[in-house]
Amino acid sequence: MKQLIEYLVKALVDAPEQVDVVEVPGDEATTFEVRVAPDDLGKVIGKQGRIANALRTVAKAAAMKEKKKVYVEIVA
């Protein structure tokens, strides 16, 4: 799951070497914190959060196969 999110985010940004995805396990769900360069933050969020929502949707769909819950947070 982490590799999937990292791959998608790196394809969106200008500085893929600064992309960092941290997996934070929880009791009921796993949270993935995505950190990018400050200049690329807008590219990952998108207009009105559409790209961020699409990332969350893809991650949730992939997690459904494994019967898990995931959350994707974009951290500045």
Backbone as CSV, one residue per row, in Angstrom:
resi,resn,N_x,N_y,N_z,CA_x,CA_y,CA_z,C_x,C_y,C_z
1,MET,0.825,-1.183,0.000,0.000,0.000,0.000,0.878,1.260,0.000
2,LYS,1.907,1.241,0.841,2.798,2.391,0.924,3.465,2.658,-0.422
3,GLN,3.882,1.588,-1.112,4.534,1.744,-2.407,3.576,2.329,-3.445
4,LEU,2.326,1.941,-3.388,1.325,2.457,-4.321,1.145,3.958,-4.144
5,ILE,0.969,4.393,-2.908,0.775,5.814,-2.635,2.020,6.603,-3.031
6,GLU,3.181,6.071,-2.687,4.442,6.747,-3.020,4.604,6.870,-4.536
7,TYR,4.278,5.828,-5.272,4.383,5.846,-6.724,3.469,6.913,-7.328
8,LEU,2.235,6.974,-6.870,1.283,7.942,-7.400,1.700,9.375,-7.097
9,VAL,2.164,9.626,-5.881,2.552,10.983,-5.501,3.806,11.414,-6.255
10,LYS,4.761,10.512,-6.410,5.994,10.862,-7.133,5.715,11.217,-8.584
11,ALA,4.676,10.631,-9.166,4.312,10.942,-10.546,3.703,12.340,-10.672
12,LEU,3.204,12.889,-9.578,2.531,14.188,-9.608,3.468,15.372,-9.395
13,VAL,4.556,15.181,-8.673,5.370,16.306,-8.199,6.583,16.564,-9.089
14,ASP,7.185,17.757,-8.902,8.407,18.122,-9.625,9.653,17.606,-8.919
15,ALA,9.593,17.428,-7.606,10.742,16.954,-6.825,10.402,15.610,-6.180
16,PRO,10.446,14.512,-6.963,10.060,13.204,-6.408,11.001,12.697,-5.325
17,GLU,12.232,13.211,-5.288,13.166,12.755,-4.254,12.789,13.267,-2.869
18,GLN,11.916,14.270,-2.791,11.502,14.821,-1.499,10.180,14.235,-1.002
19,VAL,9.638,13.275,-1.734,8.385,12.635,-1.308,8.704,11.639,-0.203
20,ASP,7.944,11.719,0.877,8.122,10.807,2.000,6.751,10.330,2.455
21,VAL,6.558,9.034,2.470,5.290,8.447,2.922,5.582,7.665,4.194
22,VAL,4.897,8.046,5.282,5.095,7.400,6.578,3.833,6.624,6.927
23,GLU,4.010,5.364,7.278,2.884,4.512,7.662,2.726,4.555,9.177
24,VAL,1.540,4.969,9.637,1.254,5.054,11.071,0.151,4.044,11.379
25,PRO,0.505,2.891,11.930,-0.528,1.897,12.234,-1.398,2.339,13.412
26,GLY,-2.670,2.009,13.321,-3.600,2.324,14.398,-4.370,1.087,14.801
27,ASP,-5.310,1.265,15.712,-6.102,0.135,16.192,-7.021,-0.420,15.104
28,GLU,-7.767,0.470,14.457,-8.724,0.024,13.456,-8.292,0.316,12.031
29,ALA,-7.422,1.305,11.852,-7.033,1.705,10.502,-5.566,2.120,10.476
30,THR,-5.018,2.134,9.288,-3.650,2.589,9.080,-3.696,3.949,8.403
31,THR,-2.904,4.879,8.897,-2.834,6.218,8.320,-1.512,6.360,7.583
32,PHE,-1.578,6.895,6.380,-0.379,7.171,5.600,-0.217,8.679,5.518
33,GLU,0.887,9.179,6.066,1.176,10.604,6.030,2.102,10.867,4.853
34,VAL,1.665,11.730,3.953,2.430,12.049,2.756,3.054,13.428,2.941
35,ARG,4.388,13.484,2.828,5.104,14.749,2.915,5.774,15.016,1.579
36,VAL,5.611,16.255,1.084,6.221,16.661,-0.181,6.895,18.013,0.008
37,ALA,7.638,18.445,-1.002,8.266,19.763,-0.964,7.172,20.831,-0.915
38,PRO,7.436,21.961,-0.255,6.416,23.015,-0.157,5.890,23.497,-1.511
39,ASP,6.749,23.514,-2.523,6.313,23.956,-3.853,5.366,22.960,-4.514
40,ASP,5.434,21.704,-4.123,4.610,20.661,-4.732,3.315,20.388,-3.972
41,LEU,3.113,21.065,-2.886,1.934,20.797,-2.054,0.636,21.018,-2.830
42,GLY,0.581,22.077,-3.589,-0.621,22.369,-4.377,-0.885,21.331,-5.448
43,LYS,0.159,20.756,-5.997,-0.004,19.743,-7.035,-0.578,18.454,-6.468
44,VAL,-0.233,18.148,-5.228,-0.733,16.923,-4.604,-2.177,17.113,-4.129
45,ILE,-2.498,18.313,-3.676,-3.861,18.574,-3.200,-4.804,18.785,-4.383
46,GLY,-4.388,19.571,-5.364,-5.223,19.817,-6.535,-6.281,20.860,-6.271
47,LYS,-6.958,21.253,-7.336,-8.023,22.251,-7.212,-9.174,21.667,-6.414
48,GLN,-9.542,22.377,-5.385,-10.632,21.984,-4.475,-10.401,20.591,-3.889
49,GLY,-9.137,20.160,-3.805,-8.812,18.886,-3.174,-9.134,17.663,-4.007
50,ARG,-9.304,17.844,-5.302,-9.721,16.716,-6.140,-8.648,15.640,-6.258
51,ILE,-7.387,16.042,-6.407,-6.327,15.044,-6.540,-6.133,14.308,-5.219
52,ALA,-6.196,15.036,-4.113,-6.075,14.403,-2.798,-7.206,13.393,-2.588
53,ASN,-8.404,13.756,-2.978,-9.537,12.836,-2.836,-9.366,11.623,-3.735
54,ALA,-8.812,11.816,-4.924,-8.578,10.689,-5.825,-7.533,9.737,-5.232
55,LEU,-6.478,10.297,-4.621,-5.481,9.452,-3.956,-6.118,8.638,-2.840
56,ARG,-6.968,9.281,-2.062,-7.651,8.570,-0.966,-8.545,7.459,-1.508
57,THR,-9.238,7.736,-2.603,-10.136,6.750,-3.187,-9.368,5.529,-3.689
58,VAL,-8.247,5.756,-4.369,-7.432,4.648,-4.869,-6.883,3.830,-3.704
59,ALA,-6.408,4.504,-2.659,-5.861,3.801,-1.503,-6.944,2.976,-0.808
60,LYS,-8.136,3.534,-0.666,-9.221,2.793,-0.016,-9.655,1.601,-0.857
61,ALA,-9.676,1.773,-2.176,-10.065,0.666,-3.050,-9.040,-0.468,-2.966
62,ALA,-7.756,-0.133,-2.919,-6.720,-1.158,-2.793,-6.794,-1.842,-1.432
63,ALA,-7.140,-1.081,-0.406,-7.230,-1.647,0.939,-8.449,-2.549,1.098
64,MET,-9.481,-2.308,0.324,-10.691,-3.132,0.418,-10.392,-4.587,0.046
65,LYS,-9.441,-4.794,-0.867,-9.071,-6.159,-1.240,-8.506,-6.918,-0.050
66,GLU,-7.809,-6.199,0.824,-7.196,-6.813,1.997,-8.078,-6.674,3.241
67,LYS,-9.263,-6.142,3.061,-10.219,-5.934,4.151,-9.620,-5.091,5.275
68,LYS,-8.994,-3.985,4.891,-8.393,-3.059,5.844,-8.943,-1.662,5.614
69,LYS,-8.750,-0.809,6.602,-9.118,0.596,6.476,-7.830,1.423,6.399
70,VAL,-7.813,2.383,5.501,-6.655,3.257,5.394,-7.126,4.713,5.282
71,TYR,-6.267,5.589,5.745,-6.479,7.016,5.609,-5.220,7.610,5.008
72,VAL,-5.375,8.594,4.140,-4.231,9.279,3.544,-4.312,10.742,3.957
73,GLU,-3.253,11.206,4.613,-3.172,12.606,5.032,-1.996,13.260,4.330
74,ILE,-2.230,14.461,3.835,-1.156,15.225,3.220,-0.683,16.228,4.241
75,VAL,0.582,16.081,4.679,1.137,16.887,5.759,2.088,17.908,5.151
76,ALA,1.916,19.154,5.571,2.790,20.224,5.054,4.131,20.195,5.726
